[in-house]
Amino acid sequence: MDAQVERSIAAVWRIESAKIVAVVARMVRDVGLAEELAQDALVAALEHWPRQGIPDNPGAWLTTTAKHAALDRLRRDRLLQQKLEQIGLDLEAQEALIVPDFVDGLDAARNDVFQDDLLRLMFTACHPVLSLDARLALTLKLLGGLSTQEIARAFLVPEATMAQRIVRAKRLLAEARVPFELPPPNELGERLGAVLEAVYLIFNEGYAATAGEDWMRPALVDEALRLGRMLAELAPDEPEAHGLVALMELQASRMGARLDAEGRPVLLLDQDRSRWDGMLVRRGLAALARAAQPGLPRGPYVLQAEIAACHARARVAADTDWRAIAALYAELAQLQPSPVVELNRAVAVGMADGPDAGLALADALALEGKLAGYHWLPSVRADLLSKLGRFEEARREFERAAAMTANSRERELLLERARAQRS
């Protein structure tokens, strides 16, 4: 197969796979089966497109192929009539095949929320019948388009463990006959937390890809932003929903400055802040204001949004209030203990109180061993060592971090920083 065609198919699949699974899941009411049928459509594309050429609308081609396969499967298994009788699927199946979803009237925007297949898929994947880790892993697989290896890296577990977790999650949903629908209002709160976390994990994979040749995957960022805004509309009184939107808007505002003219990554403190998207900054700060609830403690997404706002309010890197950021990370660590949060706090402490103080925190994390496979730990240590003039140690740490990352752009940046260390 031509390499360019193969790359094109892979790119289309990353963008469209979640939508295809969502549409098919509405027809077959089985998330695992929907994913299989979507994969069959991908196989069909791999067979036909190299010979016939990529269609003008590849997403529609894949979706239509998967829909036809879904109907064939229902007919073959003699389940179509049963499902028609149980849930009135005839109208939905016909609409899914020939009519795009749309709504009219004054409440169109809110109706869009309740009609969105991706949102239904996300709440289905985050059903309480699954453990929290299983919900997040399945959502990343179905909606984020992440490979099992990428998800395993995000959870810091072996790939085989994650593969078993995902297979078990799909089987449990099928056995429990979980309905493909949004939860009723009385169940929304208990399921919202896992959905918010899944959206943010999708965003993070788009903002800083764990693997591949691209530093960022903008399509995932856009999808996470869209889902986050819809969740905030679905749960307007939930501060954490607005906090997540604020966090993602503020972080996404930097994307135009995260690559230089040659496509090389640019770290936060080196970015040209005039290239930050002012509209996204304003949207993020407005969402953060909506998240503020007098008398209520700040949740983890609100705290992280406050940290992002500290960066957004600084016109130049030197104006950043690192003491405020360190204090926010300390509050976040109390609320949501995590070695990754502690590593970020080490960076902030290093900026506020000097590299010695930051390195002490990073060294303690290294001794604990919980971040043994996390390349940002040696990267942070390397940066702090370099600031202390311990260049040879810094070089070795940068090289170690480079060997641990699966993202080629990130690896190039780390190796460049290793070469820049002077003894």
Secondary structure, DSSP 8 states (H G I E B T S, - for coil): --HHHHHHHHHHHHHHHHHHHHHHHHHHS-HHHHHHHHHHHHHHHHHHHHHH---SSHHHHHHHHHHHHHHHHHHHTT-HHHHHHHH-HHHHHHHHHHS-----STTHHHHHHHH-HHHHHHHHHT-TTS-HHHHHHHHHHHTS---HHHHHHHHTS-HHHHHHHHHHHHHHHHHTT--SS---HHHHHHHHHHHHHHHHHHHHHHHS-SEES-S--HHHHHHHHHHHHHHHHHSTT-HHHHHHHHHHHHHHTTGGGSB-TTS-B--GGGS-GGGS-HHHHHHHHHHHHHH--TTS---HHHHHHHHHHHHHH-SSGGG--HHHHHHHHHHHHHHS--HHHHHHHHHHHHHHH-HHHHHHHHHHHHHHTTTTT-THHHHHHHHHHHHTT-HHHHHHHHHHHHHH-EEHHHHHHHHHHHHT---
